[in-house]
């Protein structure tokens, strides 16, 4: 378990992390979301003891990470796949870490095989693609078979097969009862992988809840309406004060309606003898909810394209 309590980090007059508190529990994948500059990487570094907090504390299994002897047996982490010695082979890199953490040598072969790098074990890391370096970083995190795992943007540079493999890996690790903390900008990956979310903006906590509950907080609700008389129904609904747009591909007889409830839409269709083939309430997607709920926390908002 990871526990963060009133964690604060200041750099001169700038506050990167501001009294942040949350808990990452075992047995589930917890996603870590926030706009660029929100303080995610700084938070991860403080949890791992790489940066000292200005105030507050972060603990892993009840104690600060630095207090754990042979850290790789307690926490496995991937923060930056490029922070490896390019002149070493994957085998040499992992073997050195195994020796320093009291990990049996056969474990190196096991993790190289698990991440798909067995055939590249003796190649120099400098010749690896970013995706291969990400796999090596995951092998490093798994090396000590730790109960807690942390990953910062692990799918960068991965091809579709690699993304699917990684998604299944994270789910399996959580199913084994481990604590899995995953930072990513890819909303699709969070929807497909995470059970729980911790969302921050400008260093402060915005939400700590399930993926479904967070998505439901988005206010953009719409009703998808299917009918063979889409143009006629659109006119009726617009006259009643709704906003109506075509839904799906051109020619599809579906409408996306906002501003009226499903009951009201059904009643208007009945009154005007317009048949319906679908009447579905659609909540905001995770991406839509994220964009809406973090809008005030974007440090460098871009202008609208012309």
PAZAPA-4460 file (N, C-alpha, C; in steps of 0.05 Angstrom, whole numbers, plus 32768, in hexadecimal, padded with zeros to 4 digits):
% residues 306
    n_x    n_y    n_z   ca_x   ca_y   ca_z    c_x    c_y    c_z   seq   type   mol
   8011   7FE8   8000   8000   8000   8000   8011   8019   8000     1      X     A
   8009   802D   7FF1   8016   8047   7FF1   8004   805B   7FFF     2      X     A
   800F   806A   8012   7FFF   807E   8020   800D   8099   801E     3      X     A
   7FFF   80AD   8015   8009   80C8   8012   7FF9   80DA   8024     4      X     A
   8007   80E9   8035   7FF9   80F9   8049   8004   8116   804A     5      X     A
   7FF3   8128   8040   7FFA   8145   8040   8015   814A   8033     6      X     A
   801B   813C   801E   8034   813E   8010   8037   8158   8002     7      X     A
   804D   8166   8006   8051   8181   7FFB   806D   8183   7FF1     8      X     A
   8070   8190   7FDA   808B   8195   7FCF   808B   81B1   7FC3     9      X     A
   809E   81C1   7FCC   80A1   81DC   7FC1   80BD   81DF   7FB6    10      X     A
   80BF   81ED   7FA0   80D8   81F5   7F93   80D9   8213   7F93    11      X     A
   80E6   821F   7FA7   80E6   823C   7FA9   80CA   8245   7FAF    12      X     A
   80C0   8257   7F9D   80A5   8261   7FA1   8090   8251   7F93    13      X     A
   8097   823B   7F86   8084   822A   7F78   807D   8211   7F88    14      X     A
   8063   820C   7F8A   805A   81F4   7F98   8053   81DF   7F83    15      X     A
   8062   81CA   7F82   805D   81B5   7F6E   8049   81A1   7F78    16      X     A
   8049   819B   7F92   8036   8188   7F9E   802C   8196   7FB8    17      X     A
   8012   8197   7FBB   8006   81A8   7FD0   7FF4   8197   7FE2    18      X     A
   7FFE   818F   7FF9   7FEF   8181   800E   7FDE   816A   8002    19      X     A
   7FEC   8159   7FF4   7FDF   8143   7FE5   7FDD   812A   7FF7    20      X     A
   7FC4   811F   7FF8   7FBF   8107   8008   7FAF   80F3   7FF8    21      X     A
   7FB8   80DA   7FF7   7FA8   80C5   7FEA   7FB4   80AA   7FF2    22      X     A
   7FA6   8094   7FEC   7FAF   8079   7FF2   7FAD   8068   7FD9    23      X     A
   7FC1   8058   7FD4   7FC1   8045   7FBD   7FC0   8029   7FCA    24      X     A
   7FAB   801B   7FC5   7FA6   8002   7FD3   7FAE   7FEA   7FC2    25      X     A
   7FB5   7FD4   7FCF   7FBC   7FBB   7FC0   7FA4   7FAF   7FB3    26      X     A
   7FA9   7F9E   7F9E   7F94   7F8F   7F92   7F85   7F9E   7F7C    27      X     A
   7F8E   7FB6   7F74   7F81   7FC5   7F5F   7F96   7FD6   7F51    28      X     A
   7F90   7FDD   7F38   7FA1   7FF0   7F2A   7F97   800C   7F2F    29      X     A
   7FA8   801D   7F3A   7FA0   8039   7F3F   7FAE   804B   7F2B    30      X     A
   7F9E   8059   7F1C   7FA8   806C   7F08   7FAE   8087   7F15    31      X     A
   7FC3   8094   7F0B   7FCC   80AE   7F16   7FCA   80C2   7EFF    32      X     A
   7FB7   80D4   7F00   7FB1   80E7   7EEA   7FB5   8104   7EF3    33      X     A
   7FBB   8114   7EDF   7FBD   8131   7EE4   7FC9   813E   7ECB    34      X     A
   7FC3   8157   7EC6   7FCE   8166   7EB0   7FED   8168   7EB2    35      X     A
   7FFA   816F   7E9D   8017   8174   7E9E   801C   8189   7EB3    36      X     A
   8031   8184   7EC4   8038   8197   7ED9   8027   8194   7EF2    37      X     A
   8016   817F   7EF3   8004   817C   7F0A   8013   8173   7F23    38      X     A
   802C   8167   7F20   803B   815E   7F37   803C   8140   7F39    39      X     A
   8034   8131   7F24   8034   8114   7F25   8050   8108   7F29    40      X     A
   8062   8111   7F17   807D   8105   7F19   808B   810D   7F33    41      X     A
   8087   8125   7F3C   8092   812E   7F56   8087   811C   7F6D    42      X     A
   806E   8116   7F6C   8061   8106   7F80   806E   80EA   7F80    43      X     A
   8071   80DE   7F68   807D   80C3   7F66   8099   80C3   7F71    44      X     A
   80A8   80D8   7F6B   80C4   80DA   7F74   80C5   80DC   7F93    45      X     A
   80B2   80EB   7F9E   80B2   80ED   7FBC   80AA   80D2   7FC9    46      X     A
   8097   80C4   7FBC   8090   80AA   7FC7   80A8   8097   7FC8    47      X     A
   80B9   8099   7FB3   80D1   8088   7FB1   80E9   8093   7FC0    48      X     A
   80E6   80AA   7FCD   80FC   80B5   7FDC   8111   80C3   7FCB    49      X     A
   810B   80C7   7FB1   811F   80D4   7F9F   811F   80F3   7FA3    50      X     A
   8109   80FE   7FAC   8106   811A   7FB3   80FC   811B   7FCF    51      X     A
   8106   812E   7FDF   80FD   8131   7FFB   80E5   8144   7FFB    52      X     A
   80CF   813D   8009   80B9   814F   800A   80BF   8168   801B    53      X     A
   80B2   817E   8015   80B4   8196   8026   80A4   8191   803F    54      X     A
   808E   8183   803D   807D   817C   8054   806D   8163   804D    55      X     A
   8062   8157   8062   8052   813F   805D   8063   8126   805B    56      X     A
   8057   8110   8054   8065   80F7   8053   8058   80E4   803F    57      X     A
   8068   80D1   8035   805F   80BB   8024   806B   80A2   802F    58      X     A
   805A   808D   8032   8065   8073   803C   805D   805D   8029    59      X     A
   806D   8048   8029   8068   802F   801A   8067   8019   802E    60      X     A
   8051   800B   8030   804D   7FF6   8044   8052   8000   8060    61      X     A
   804B   8019   8065   804B   8025   8080   8064   8034   8087    62      X     A
   807A   8032   8077   8092   8041   807E   809D   804F   8065    63      X     A
   80AD   8064   8068   80B9   8071   8051   80C9   805D   8040    64      X     A
   80C9   8061   8026   80D6   804E   8014   80F4   804C   801B    65      X     A
   8101   8062   8022   811E   8061   8029   8124   804E   8040    66      X     A
   8110   8049   8050   8114   8037   8068   8113   801A   8060    67      X     A
   810B   8014   8048   810A   7FF8   803F   8126   7FEF   8036    68      X     A
   8131   7FDA   8042   814B   7FD0   8038   8146   7FC1   801E    69      X     A
   815A   7FC3   800C   8157   7FB6   7FF2   813C   7FBC   7FE5    70      X     A
   813B   7FD6   7FDC   8122   7FE2   7FD4   8113   7FD3   7FBE    71      X     A
   8121   7FC6   7FAB   8113   7FB9   7F95   8102   7FA1   7F9E    72      X     A
   8106   7F98   7FB6   80F6   7F82   7FC0   80DB   7F8D   7FCB    73      X     A
   80D9   7FA7   7FCF   80C2   7FB3   7FDB   80B2   7FC4   7FC7    74      X     A
   80C0   7FD2   7FB6   80B3   7FE3   7FA2   80C2   7FE1   7F87    75      X     A
   80B3   7FDB   7F72   80BE   7FDC   7F57   80B3   7FF5   7F49    76      X     A
   80C5   8003   7F3B   80BC   801C   7F2F   80C8   8021   7F14    77      X     A
   80B9   802C   7F02   80C2   8036   7EE8   80BA   8053   7EE6    78      X     A
   80CE   8065   7EE8   80C9   8082   7EE6   80D1   808D   7ECB    79      X     A
   80E8   8084   7EC1   80F3   808F   7EA7   8103   8078   7E9A    80      X     A
   80F8   806E   7E85   8104   8057   7E77   811F   805E   7E6B    81      X     A
   8125   8077   7E67   813E   807F   7E5A   8155   8082   7E6E    82      X     A
   814F   8081   7E88   8163   8084   7E9C   8172   806A   7EA2    83      X     A
   817F   8060   7E8E   818F   8047   7E90   81A9   804B   7E81    84      X     A
   81BD   803C   7E89   81D8   803E   7E7C   81D6   8031   7E61    85      X     A
   81D9   8040   7E4C   81D6   8036   7E31   81EC   8022   7E29    86      X     A
   8203   8022   7E37   8218   8010   7E2F   8216   7FF5   7E3B    87      X     A
   8204   7FF1   7E4E   8200   7FD7   7E5A   81EB   7FC7   7E4B    88      X     A
   81ED   7FAD   7E4F   81D8   7F9B   7E44   81C1   7F9A   7E58    89      X     A
   81AA   7F91   7E4E   8193   7F8E   7E60   819A   7F7A   7E77    90      X     A
   81A8   7F65   7E70   81B0   7F51   7E84   81C2   7F5D   7E99    91      X     A
   81D6   7F6C   7E90   81E9   7F79   7EA3   81DB   7F8C   7EB5    92      X     A
   81C9   7F9C   7EAA   81BA   7FB0   7EB9   81AA   7FA3   7ECF    93      X     A
   819B   7F8F   7EC8   818B   7F81   7EDC   819B   7F71   7EF0    94      X     A
   81B1   7F65   7EE7   81C2   7F55   7EF9   81CE   7F67   7F0F    95      X     A
   81D7   7F7F   7F07   81E2   7F91   7F1B   81CE   7F99   7F30    96      X     A
   81B5   7F9E   7F27   81A0   7FA5   7F3A   8199   7F8D   7F4C    97      X     A
   8199   7F75   7F40   8193   7F5D   7F50   81A8   7F59   7F66    98      X     A
   81C2   7F5C   7F5F   81D7   7F59   7F73   81D4   7F6D   7F8A    99      X     A
   81CE   7F86   7F83   81CD   7F9B   7F98   81B4   7F98   7FA9   100      X     A
   81A0   7F8A   7FA0   8188   7F86   7FB0   8184   7F6A   7FBB   101      X     A
   8199   7F5A   7FB9   8198   7F3F   7FC4   8183   7F2D   7FB6   102      X     A
   8180   7F31   7F9C   816D   7F21   7F8C   817C   7F0B   7F7E   103      X     A
   8172   7EF2   7F7F   8180   7EDC   7F72   8183   7EE0   7F54   104      X     A
   819B   7EDA   7F49   81A0   7EDE   7F2C   818C   7ED2   7F19   105      X     A
   8180   7EBB   7F1E   816C   7EB0   7F0B   8154   7EC2   7F07   106      X     A
   814F   7ED4   7F19   8138   7EE6   7F16   813C   7EF8   7EFE   107      X     A
   8155   7EFE   7EF7   815A   7F10   7EE0   814F   7F03   7EC6   108      X     A
   8155   7EEA   7EC2   814B   7EDC   7EAB   812D   7EDB   7EAB   109      X     A
   8121   7ED7   7EC2   8104   7ED5   7EC4   80F6   7EEF   7EBB   110      X     A
   8100   7F06   7EC5   80F2   7F1F   7EBD   80F8   7F27   7EA1   111      X     A
   8110   7F21   7E96   8115   7F26   7E7A   8103   7F16   7E68   112      X     A
   80FE   7EFD   7E70   80EB   7EED   7E60   80CE   7EF8   7E63   113      X     A
   80C7   7F00   7E7B   80AC   7F0A   7E80   80A5   7F23   7E6F   114      X     A
   80B9   7F35   7E6C   80B4   7F4D   7E5D   80BA   7F4B   7E3F   115      X     A
   80C2   7F33   7E36   80C8   7F2F   7E1A   80E3   7F38   7E10   116      X     A
   80F6   7F3A   7E22   8111   7F44   7E1A   8126   7F2E   7E1C   117      X     A
   811E   7F15   7E1F   8131   7EFF   7E22   8145   7EFE   7E0B   118      X     A
   813C   7F02   7DF2   814E   7F01   7DDB   815F   7F19   7DD8   119      X     A
   8159   7F2F   7DE6   8169   7F47   7DE5   8179   7F4B   7DFE   120      X     A
   817C   7F36   7E0F   8188   7F39   7E29   81A5   7F43   7E28   121      X     A
   81B4   7F3B   7E13   81D0   7F43   7E12   81D5   7F5B   7E00   122      X     A
   81C0   7F67   7DF5   81C3   7F7F   7DE4   81C7   7F97   7DF6   123      X     A
   81D6   7FAB   7DEC   81D9   7FC4   7DFB   81BF   7FD4   7DFB   124      X     A
   81B9   7FDF   7E12   81A0   7FEE   7E16   819F   8006   7E04   125      X     A
   81B6   8012   7DFD   81B7   8029   7DEC   81AA   8025   7DD1   126      X     A
   81A9   800C   7DC8   819C   8005   7DAE   817F   7FFD   7DB1   127      X     A
   8174   7FFF   7DC9   8158   7FF8   7DCD   8145   800E   7DC3   128      X     A
   812E   8006   7DB9   8119   801A   7DB4   810D   8023   7DCE   129      X     A
   80FD   8038   7DCD   80F0   8041   7DE6   80DE   802B   7DF1   130      X     A
   80D0   801D   7DE0   80BF   8007   7DEA   80CE   7FF2   7DF8   131      X     A
   80E6   7FEB   7DED   80F7   7FD7   7DFA   8102   7FE1   7E15   132      X     A
   8108   7FFB   7E16   8111   8006   7E30   80FA   8006   7E44   133      X     A
   80E2   800A   7E3B   80CB   8009   7E4E   80C9   7FEC   7E59   134      X     A
   80CC   7FD8   7E47   80CB   7FBD   7E50   80E1   7FB7   7E64   135      X     A
   80F9   7FC2   7E5F   810F   7FBE   7E72   8109   7FCB   7E8D   136      X     A
   80FD   7FE3   7E8B   80F5   7FF0   7EA4   80E1   7FE0   7EB4   137      X     A
   80CF   7FD3   7EA6   80BB   7FC2   7EB4   80C9   7FAA   7EC0   138      X     A
   80DC   7F9F   7EB1   80EC   7F88   7EBC   80FA   7F90   7ED5   139      X     A
   8105   7FA8   7ED6   8113   7FB3   7EEE   80FF   7FB5   7F05   140      X     A
   80E7   7FBF   7EFF   80D3   7FC2   7F14   80CA   7FA6   7F1F   141      X     A
   80CA   7F92   7F0E   80C1   7F78   7F17   80D7   7F67   7F24   142      X     A
   80F0   7F70   7F21   8107   7F60   7F28   8105   7F55   7F45   143      X     A
   80FE   7F66   7F58   80FD   7F5D   7F74   80E3   7F50   7F7C   144      X     A
   80D1   7F4C   7F69   80B6   7F40   7F6F   80A9   7F50   7F85   145      X     A
   80A7   7F6B   7F82   809E   7F7C   7F98   807F   7F7C   7F9B   146      X     A
   8075   7F83   7FB2   8058   7F86   7FB6   804D   7FA0   7FAC   147      X     A
   805E   7FB4   7FA7   8056   7FCE   7F9F   8064   7FD6   7F85   148      X     A
   8055   7FDF   7F71   8060   7FE6   7F57   8056   8001   7F4E   149      X     A
   8068   8011   7F43   8062   802C   7F3A   806C   8030   7F1D   150      X     A
   805C   803B   7F0C   8063   803E   7EF0   805B   805A   7EE7   151      X     A
   806E   8069   7EDB   8069   8084   7ED1   8069   8083   7EB2   152      X     A
   8052   8087   7EA5   804F   8087   7E88   805D   806E   7E7C   153      X     A
   8055   8056   7E84   8063   803E   7E7B   805D   8036   7E5E   154      X     A
   8047   8040   7E52   8040   8037   7E37   804C   8049   7E21   155      X     A
   805B   805E   7E29   8068   806F   7E15   807A   805E   7E04   156      X     A
   8077   8060   7DE9   8089   8052   7DD7   8081   8035   7DD2   157      X     A
   806C   802C   7DDF   8063   8010   7DDB   8051   800D   7DC3   158      X     A
   8055   7FF7   7DB4   8043   7FF1   7D9E   8029   7FE5   7DA9   159      X     A
   8014   7FE2   7D98   7FFA   7FD8   7DA2   7FFC   7FBE   7DB1   160      X     A
   800D   7FAC   7DA7   8010   7F92   7DB5   801D   7F96   7DD0   161      X     A
   8030   7FA9   7DD2   803D   7FAE   7DEB   802A   7FBB   7DFF   162      X     A
   8019   7FCD   7DF5   8005   7FDA   7E07   7FF2   7FC5   7E12   163      X     A
   7FE9   7FB3   7E02   7FD6   7F9E   7E0B   7FE4   7F8C   7E1F   164      X     A
   7FFD   7F85   7E1A   800C   7F74   7E2C   800F   7F82   7E47   165      X     A
   8015   7F9C   7E46   801A   7FAB   7E5F   8000   7FAD   7E6F   166      X     A
   7FEA   7FB2   7E61   7FD0   7FB4   7E6E   7FCA   7F9A   7E7D   167      X     A
   7FCE   7F84   7E70   7FC9   7F6A   7E7D   7FDC   7F65   7E95   168      X     A
   7FF5   7F6E   7E92   8008   7F6B   7EA7   7FFF   7F7A   7EC0   169      X     A
   7FF7   7F93   7EBD   7FEF   7FA3   7ED4   7FD6   7F97   7EE2   170      X     A
   7FC4   7F8D   7ED1   7FAC   7F81   7EDD   7FB3   7F67   7EEC   171      X     A
   7FC6   7F58   7EE1   7FCE   7F3F   7EEF   7FDD   7F45   7F09   172      X     A
   7FEE   7F59   7F09   7FFD   7F60   7F21   7FE9   7F69   7F37   173      X     A
   7FD5   7F78   7F30   7FC1   7F81   7F43   7FB1   7F68   7F4E   174      X     A
   7FAA   7F56   7F3B   7F9B   7F3E   7F43   7FAB   7F2D   7F57   175      X     A
   7FC5   7F2F   7F56   7FD6   7F20   7F69   7FD7   7F2D   7F84   176      X     A
   7FCA   7F44   7F87   7FC9   7F52   7FA1   7FDE   7F67   7FA4   177      X     A
   7FEB   7F6E   7F8F   7FFF   7F83   7F90   7FF3   7F9F   7F8E   178      X     A
   8001   7FB3   7F97   7FF9   7FCF   7F94   8005   7FD9   7F79   179      X     A
   7FF5   7FE2   7F67   7FFE   7FEB   7F4C   7FF5   8008   7F49   180      X     A
   8008   801A   7F46   8004   8036   7F43   800E   803F   7F28   181      X     A
   7FFC   8049   7F17   8002   804D   7EFA   7FFC   8069   7EF2   182      X     A
   8010   8078   7EEA   800C   8093   7EDF   800C   8092   7EC1   183      X     A
   7FF8   809F   7EB4   7FF7   809F   7E97   7FE6   80B6   7E8E   184      X     A
   7FEC   80C0   7E76   7FDB   80D4   7E69   7FC6   80C8   7E57   185      X     A
   7FC7   80AE   7E53   7FB6   80A1   7E3F   7F9C   8098   7E4D   186      X     A
   7F86   80A7   7E48   7F6D   80A2   7E55   7F62   8086   7E4E   187      X     A
   7F67   807E   7E35   7F5E   8064   7E2C   7F6A   804E   7E3D   188      X     A
   7F84   8051   7E44   7F91   803D   7E54   7F86   803C   7E70   189      X     A
   7F80   8054   7E7B   7F75   8055   7E96   7F59   8048   7E96   190      X     A
   7F49   804D   7E82   7F2E   8040   7E80   7F30   8022   7E7F   191      X     A
   7F45   8018   7E71   7F47   7FFB   7E6C   7F57   7FED   7E82   192      X     A
   7F66   7FFC   7E92   7F79   7FF0   7EA5   7F73   7FF6   7EC2   193      X     A
   7F6D   800F   7EC8   7F6B   8018   7EE4   7F50   8011   7EF1   194      X     A
   7F51   800B   7F0B   7F38   8007   7F1B   7F31   8021   7F2A   195      X     A
   7F46   802F   7F32   7F43   8046   7F43   7F55   805D   7F38   196      X     A
   7F4E   8075   7F3E   7F5D   808C   7F34   7F64   809F   7F4B   197      X     A
   7F7C   80AA   7F49   7F84   80C1   7F59   7F8A   80D7   7F44   198      X     A
   7F7B   80ED   7F46   7F7D   8103   7F33   7F86   811C   7F41   199      X     A
   7F9B   8129   7F37   7FA5   8141   7F43   7FA7   8157   7F2F   200      X     A
   7FA8   8170   7F38   7FAB   8187   7F27   7FB9   819D   7F38   201      X     A
   7FCE   81A9   7F2C   7FDE   81BD   7F3A   7FE6   81B3   7F56   202      X     A
   7FED   819A   7F57   7FF8   818E   7F70   7FE3   8187   7F84   203      X     A
   7FC9   818B   7F7F   7FB5   8186   7F93   7FA3   816F   7F89   204      X     A
   7F97   8161   7F9C   7F85   814B   7F96   7F6B   8155   7F8B   205      X     A
   7F63   814A   7F74   7F49   8150   7F68   7F35   8139   7F6E   206      X     A
   7F3F   8120   7F6B   7F2D   810A   7F70   7F3D   80F1   7F77   207      X     A
   7F32   80E0   7F88   7F3D   80C5   7F8E   7F25   80B3   7F8F   208      X     A
   7F1F   80A5   7F79   7F07   8095   7F78   7F09   8081   7F61   209      X     A
   7EF4   8071   7F5D   7EF4   805D   7F48   7EF3   806B   7F2D   210      X     A
   7EFC   805D   7F18   7EFB   8068   7EFD   7EDE   806F   7EF5   211      X     A
   7ECC   805E   7EFC   7EB0   8062   7EF5   7EA4   807B   7F03   212      X     A
   7EAB   807E   7F1D   7EA1   8095   7F2C   7EAD   80AF   7F21   213      X     A
   7EC6   80AE   7F1A   7ED2   80C7   7F0F   7EC6   80CF   7EF5   214      X     A
   7EC2   80BB   7EE3   7EB6   80C1   7EC9   7E9A   80CC   7ECD   215      X     A
   7E8B   80C2   7EE1   7E70   80CB   7EE5   7E6F   80E8   7EEF   216      X     A
   7E85   80F2   7EF9   7E85   810E   7F03   7E84   8122   7EEC   217      X     A
   7E8B   811A   7ED4   7E89   812C   7EBD   7E6C   8134   7EB9   218      X     A
   7E67   814D   7EB3   7E4C   8157   7EB1   7E41   8154   7E95   219      X     A
   7E51   814B   7E82   7E48   8149   7E67   7E38   812F   7E63   220      X     A
   7E1E   8131   7E67   7E0C   811A   7E63   7DFE   811E   7E49   221      X     A
   7DFB   810A   7E3A   7DEC   810B   7E21   7DDB   80F3   7E1E   222      X     A
   7DC6   80F5   7E0D   7DB4   80DF   7E07   7DB8   80D7   7DEA   223      X     A
   7DBE   80BE   7DE5   7DC0   80B5   7DCA   7DA5   80AA   7DC2   224      X     A
   7D9A   80B5   7DAC   7D7F   80AE   7DA3   7D81   80A3   7D87   225      X     A
   7D76   808B   7D83   7D74   807F   7D68   7D58   8080   7D5E   226      X     A
   7D54   8089   7D45   7D3A   808B   7D39   7D3C   808C   7D1B   227      X     A
   7D29   8080   7D0C   7D2A   8081   7CEF   7D22   809D   7CE5   228      X     A
   7D18   80AF   7CF7   7D10   80CA   7CEF   7D20   80DE   7CFF   229      X     A
   7D3B   80DC   7CFB   7D4D   80EC   7D0B   7D49   810A   7D07   230      X     A
   7D46   8113   7CEE   7D43   8130   7CE9   7D2A   813B   7CF6   231      X     A
   7D14   812C   7CF4   7CFB   8135   7D00   7CFD   8136   7D1F   232      X     A
   7D09   8122   7D2B   7D0C   8122   7D48   7D1F   8138   7D50   233      X     A
   7D34   813D   7D41   7D47   8153   7D48   7D39   816D   7D4A   234      X     A
   7D26   8172   7D37   7D17   818C   7D37   7D06   818E   7D4F   235      X     A
   7CF9   8178   7D57   7CE7   8177   7D6E   7CF7   817D   7D88   236      X     A
   7D0E   816F   7D8A   7D1E   8172   7DA3   7D2B   818E   7DA4   237      X     A
   7D33   8199   7D8E   7D3F   81B3   7D8E   7D2A   81C8   7D96   238      X     A
   7D12   81C5   7D8C   7CFC   81D7   7D94   7CF6   81D6   7DB2   239      X     A
   7CFC   81BF   7DBE   7CF7   81BB   7DDB   7D0F   81C5   7DEC   240      X     A
   7D24   81CF   7DDE   7D3B   81DB   7DED   7D53   81CA   7DEF   241      X     A
   7D54   81B3   7DE1   7D6B   81A1   7DE1   7D80   81AA   7DCD   242      X     A
   7D98   81A0   7DD2   7DAE   81A3   7DBF   7DB1   8188   7DB1   243      X     A
   7DB0   8187   7D97   7DAF   816E   7D88   7DC5   816D   7D73   244      X     A
   7DD4   8157   7D73   7DE9   8153   7D5F   7DE7   8137   7D54   245      X     A
   7DF0   8133   7D3B   7DF0   8118   7D30   7E04   8107   7D40   246      X     A
   7DFE   80EE   7D43   7E0F   80DB   7D52   7E19   80C6   7D3F   247      X     A
   7E34   80C1   7D40   7E3F   80AC   7D2F   7E45   80B6   7D13   248      X     A
   7E47   80A3   7D01   7E4F   80A8   7CE5   7E39   80B6   7CD6   249      X     A
   7E40   80C3   7CC0   7E2D   80D1   7CB0   7E17   80BD   7CA6   250      X     A
   7DFE   80C5   7CA7   7DE9   80B4   7C9E   7DDD   80A3   7CB4   251      X     A
   7DEB   80A1   7CCB   7DE0   8092   7CE2   7DC7   80A0   7CED   252      X     A
   7DB3   8090   7CF4   7D9A   809C   7CFE   7D9B   809D   7D1C   253      X     A
   7DB0   80AB   7D27   7DB2   80AF   7D43   7DB8   80CC   7D49   254      X     A
   7DB0   80D5   7D61   7DB4   80F0   7D6A   7DC0   80F0   7D86   255      X     A
   7DD2   8103   7D8B   7DDC   8108   7DA6   7DCE   8120   7DB1   256      X     A
   7DBF   811D   7DC6   7DAE   8132   7DD1   7DB7   813A   7DED   257      X     A
   7DBA   8154   7DF1   7DBF   815E   7E0C   7DAA   8173   7E12   258      X     A
   7DA4   8177   7E2C   7D91   818B   7E34   7D76   8180   7E3A   259      X     A
   7D70   8167   7E35   7D57   815A   7E3B   7D5C   813F   7E47   260      X     A
   7D4B   8136   7E59   7D4E   811B   7E65   7D44   8106   7E51   261      X     A
   7D4C   80ED   7E56   7D43   80D7   7E45   7D25   80D5   7E46   262      X     A
   7D19   80D8   7E5E   7CFC   80D7   7E61   7CEE   80EC   7E50   263      X     A
   7CF9   8104   7E50   7CED   811A   7E40   7CEF   8115   7E22   264      X     A
   7D06   810A   7E1A   7D0A   8104   7DFD   7CF6   80EF   7DF5   265      X     A
   7CF3   80DA   7E05   7CE1   80C5   7DFF   7CC4   80CF   7DFD   266      X     A
   7CBD   80E1   7E0F   7CA2   80EC   7E0F   7C9C   80FC   7DF6   267      X     A
   7CB0   810D   7DEE   7CAD   811D   7DD6   7CAB   810C   7DBD   268      X     A
   7CBB   80F6   7DBC   7CBA   80E4   7DA5   7C9E   80D7   7DA4   269      X     A
   7C94   80CF   7DBB   7C79   80C2   7DBC   7C63   80D5   7DB3   270      X     A
   7C65   80EE   7DBD   7C50   8102   7DB6   7C50   8108   7D98   271      X     A
   7C67   8106   7D8C   7C69   810C   7D6F   7C69   80F3   7D5E   272      X     A
   7C64   80DC   7D6B   7C62   80C3   7D5D   7C7B   80BC   7D4C   273      X     A
   7C92   80C2   7D59   7CAC   80BC   7D4D   7CB8   80A3   7D5A   274      X     A
   7CBC   808E   7D4B   7CC6   8075   7D58   7CE3   8078   7D60   275      X     A
   7CEB   806B   7D76   7D07   806B   7D7F   7D12   804E   7D7F   276      X     A
   7D2B   804C   7D76   7D39   8032   7D78   7D4D   8031   7D8E   277      X     A
   7D54   8048   7D99   7D68   804A   7DAF   7D63   8063   7DBF   278      X     A
   7D67   8061   7DD9   7D65   8078   7DEB   7D78   8072   7E02   279      X     A
   7D91   807A   7E00   7DA6   8073   7E12   7DB3   808B   7E1F   280      X     A
   7DB5   808B   7E39   7DC3   80A1   7E47   7DE1   809B   7E47   281      X     A
   7DF1   80AE   7E3F   7E0E   80AA   7E3D   7E1C   80BF   7E4F   282      X     A
   7E2C   80B6   7E61   7E3B   80C8   7E72   7E55   80D0   7E65   283      X     A
   7E63   80E3   7E71   7E7C   80EB   7E65   7E91   80D4   7E66   284      X     A
   7EA2   80D3   7E52   7EB8   80C0   7E52   7ECC   80C8   7E68   285      X     A
   7EDE   80B6   7E6E   7EF3   80BD   7E81   7F03   80D5   7E78   286      X     A
   7F09   80D6   7E5E   7F18   80ED   7E53   7F09   8107   7E55   287      X     A
   7EEF   8106   7E4F   7EDE   811E   7E52   7EDD   8128   7E6F   288      X     A
   7ED9   8115   7E81   7ED8   811C   7E9D   7EF2   8128   7EA7   289      X     A
   7F08   811B   7E9E   7F23   8125   7EA6   7F27   8142   7E9C   290      X     A
   7F21   8147   7E82   7F25   8161   7E77   7F14   8176   7E85   291      X     A
   7EFC   816E   7E8C   7EEA   8181   7E99   7EF3   8187   7EB6   292      X     A
   7EF9   8172   7EC5   7EFF   8175   7EE1   7F1B   8180   7EE7   293      X     A
   7F2D   817F   7ED3   7F48   818A   7ED7   7F4C   81A3   7EC7   294      X     A
   7F38   81AE   7EBB   7F3B   81C6   7EAA   7F48   81DD   7EB8   295      X     A
   7F41   81E1   7ED1   7F4C   81F7   7EE1   7F68   81F2   7EEB   296      X     A
   7F72   81D9   7EE6   7F8D   81D2   7EF0   7FA2   81D0   7EDB   297      X     A
   7F9A   81D5   7EC2   7FAE   81D4   7EAC   7FC0   81EC   7EAE   298      X     A
   7FDA   81E7   7EB0   7FEE   81FC   7EB5   7FF2   820D   7E9C   299      X     A
   7FF3   8200   7E84   7FF9   820F   7E6C   7FE3   8208   7E57   300      X     A
   7FCB   8213   7E5A   7FB6   820C   7E47   7FBB   8216   7E2B   301      X     A
   7FB6   8206   7E17   7FBA   820E   7DFB   7FA2   821C   7DF1   302      X     A
   7FA6   822E   7DDD   7F8F   823B   7DD1   7F80   8229   7DBF   303      X     A
   7F68   8231   7DB8   7F58   8221   7DA6   7F63   8223   7D89   304      X     A
   7F64   820D   7D7A   7F6E   820D   7D5F   7F5B   821E   7D4D   305      X     A
   7F67   822C   7D3A   7F57   823D   7D28   7F4E   822D   7D10   306      X     A
***
